[in-house]
Amino acid sequence: MNGSPSQTLCAPGASHSRLWALVPCAGSGARAQAAGPKQYAPVAGQPMVLHTLAALQGVRRLAGTLVVVSAGDTFFDRQDADVMVAACGGATRAQTVVNGLHALLQRGAQADDWVLVHDAARCLVTPAQIDGLIEACLDDPVGGLLALKLPDTLKQADGDRVSRTVDRSDKWLAQTPQMFRLAALQQALQAAGDAVTDESSAMEFVGLQPRLVEGSAQNFKVTYPQDFALAQAVLAARKA
């Protein structure tokens, strides 16, 4: 797709446009080596995903939050969480998000509404960070994502040897939420296919340039066993 983003998307800022959160929650989390899906593993006294949802519920501008789980997942049947749940998770993240977008439309969302897709396992995000993303993207023709400037020296490998040092000045680590218009994201994901691992990649695939909004090093994705202890320490420090 050629042309600037402002030429390829609908005009933003329509007064009726609402903001929705969508949380893909259908993964198995195999790398975390947890007993069951990692998003339900306990962190600081409660399942990790409930910390994530608490942060989203602290953002008053959100019209609602949809959690997308796998078929047969009954976790939320036992929770008093003020969220919508759709048991339409797919085999990949991209499929889960596409199915979730369709579920949002069925529940009354509109094509030009904004949707903020957030990882269930990024349980340390704060309402202030989410509000910062919204402020930066509400009038943007494309949308954007929280991200972190790469802090470390970046090496390119040749086997187990360094082949070169890569300039890090323009490198960022993608985080979530990632905020785009619902229909535009739906179309981009369908065009990009299942290989994309985040929503920005799909928007990039169709020729758009999402806005980078600086996030926080604490907004990391709990992925490996050692990450649980770090997340627990951060949450405990915040309570203290």
Buried (B, 14 or more C-beta within 10 A) or exposed (E): EEEEBEEBBEEBEEEEBBBBBBBBBBBEBEEBEBEEBBBBBEBBEBBBBBBBBEBBBBBEEBBBBBBBBBEEBEBBEEBEBEBBBBBBBBEBBBBBBBBBBBBBBEEEBBBBBBBBBBBBBBBBBBBEBBBBBBEBBBEBBBBBBBBBBBEEEEEEEEEEEEEEEEEEEEBBBBBBBBBBBBBBBBBBBEEBEEEBEBBBBBBBBBEBEBBBBBBBEBBBBBBEEEBBEBBBEBBEEEEE
